[in-house]
């Protein structure tokens, strides 16, 4: 079955390249552009366009930060870039492994762009390859055709700098938090940080890594002096507002952690905790009932062994 999917992908790539209409981009000034994805869950009503995708224009070329959830979305991003600039696309940066952020990578292969990610990203991509291809094919059908895993060739273990000419991008890799592949991007010229899914705004934070590690990373991010932040989802943020959103995310994660610990202490089964843990946070977040239950399922077993 997987072989048939891959054959279909190859055929679609040849006959449907660059067929997507350009994504609508917000110009933040200073050569920074962002497209804001929709608040859809990946298992219900998903259209491969839920995360924020961005590009940064320097004097020597362009860097892309995340590419969307399908080749089609990546092509639409590529078309949007070409409406702004014909400079070479030098780098494609993935902030983490999740499929809504990486499956547009293939749209940039012909540019000979350098793909960049966390040092653990290639292994995480390989481990999830078959599942990601299968489940995204189920979710998206024909709209997923042509999508493929494109791994980074430049890996970030701690920090790295990318030169765009008149601006430098500082990439920082983190220990396991939202995932085990989290990476931020800081642009010195615009004082903008791309947090990936280390910062959720409006949308319920989704845990695929270590909740305690994530809380530690939040404390680290609070020391960042960026004036603007582009989270993995939701609107771009400026000034102190993005630190306030970090506080909101931190409150949710601590509430979830403490409620699960209390449930375990009382001897309650995980299914009950799925309905009660962090219930006080429900009114603050979109997609809460879907994502919060998933979070409990992901972290409850590990917390039983604390």
Helices and strands as residue ranges (DSSP letters): H 2-15, E 26-29, E 32-35, E 53-57, E 62-65, H 71-84, E 89-93, H 99-102, G 105-111, E 114-118, H 121-140, G 141-144, E 154-156, E 159-163, E 168-173, E 183-187, E 192-196, H 211-221, E 228-231, E 237-238, H 241-265, H 270-276, G 279-284, H 288-303
